[in-house]
């Protein structure tokens, strides 16, 4: 292919792009887009910027931002360099197959449920699920059954799922077509996937895993969900790997209808998937498979040291193996219980006084994501901020054990409640009404109430106790309509 002749400034940009390519020739999609961007062609197709550096900030992104044309491949038909990149990712995650997603794990969760459960089916769901599961149930008219994990105190976060309860639910509800669990959770808790996979196989049900926060596991020497027995798993590459926002993958095992899964990713995805996002998925995999692996091992070691430091040198408590044996090695959950502050206030003080931004905070804890991209300066700032703030806090009585999720009392189907006539009320006025939208303290986006559930006094009290400031109003069913 002929090479363009660029003005001096543009030539320098192109040279820098090619140099950046050299360490990542194992990223086939990124490589193909780089060659196209530096080649001699006239682009009379989407996107409208035509690859030209109209805005300095986006110059290098625009250059590789293509559509389905010569040499780029097609995501939903599984061809070209996109397919090569998916095959490389499947190999890296030890899965039978892998499909790229540009709509985040939300797109993957919907495709996963459409494939394994289908329209009008039933699914057993870990109550720690993301609200996108609720959206899928509304769209596909799926009936959810729930299983809840006991809480780890004083953090008030869910621990291991009770296998006997999962077994009881599958016996009591033979209409259940699949089991969906979250592992790792937002707080870094990992579930016993091999044991859950054995249980699901005994009942002939597929195990689905929302592993949105676990894309970095192979980089720190941990197995990906398919290795542990899952049939389908969704991973958000952008959450913990160096990938653009919305980049995710869905992995499949051998027993999955892969054609149906691919078709369902298209059903819930855009017909114009972003090539920069897909290329960043490819790059993130190549990086963590290669030079980034050492960086993530250092990140895990740093997280372990921080957990010990916080427990030893501050008045706060870090979630560690002492409270739960299986944790994400790069997730730092810091609990303020036993001090005179809350997780929300600690997060605000870290930001206003030290410029440290957490991933999320709740009434008792603050969550920090560590990756291979963290600098020594950033880690030092976090450590210093936690120590200094802690020294200003006073001891307080530990909080009483947190109330678990109230039992689900479903009085309408999720789909019927979602599309009913609705209104909004304050939590105190919601008791006895039917929820119409997921009541979700976000982040992490775990619904406290699902559409179709009756709102009880226990729900109202839990909102008042833990999420009063985050939940101002609740959308409720006024009439079912037509």
Secondary structure, DSSP 8 states (H G I E B T S, - for coil): --B----HHHHHHHHHHHHHHHTTTT-HHHHHHHHHHTB-----SSSTTTT--SSGGGHHHHHT---S-TTT-BTTTTBHHHHHHHHHHHHHTT-SEEEEESSHHHHHHHHHHHHHT-TT-EEEEETT-BHHHHHHHHHHT-EEEEE---EETTTTEE----HHHHHHHHHH-TTEEEEEEESS-TT-B---HHHHHHHHHHHT-EEEEE-TT-TTGGGGT---GGGGT-SEEEE-HHHHSS--TT-EEEEE-TTS-HHHHHHHHHHTS-SS--HHHHHHHHHHHHHHHTTHHHHHHHHHHHHHHHHHHHHHHSSSEE--TTT-S-B-TTEEEEE-TTBSS-HHHHHHHHHHHH----SEE-SSEEEEE--TT--HHHHHHHHHHHHHHHHH--B--------------B-S-HHHHHTSEEEEE-GGG-TTSBB-S-EEETTTTEEEE-TTBB--HHHHHHHHHH-TTT---EEEEEE---
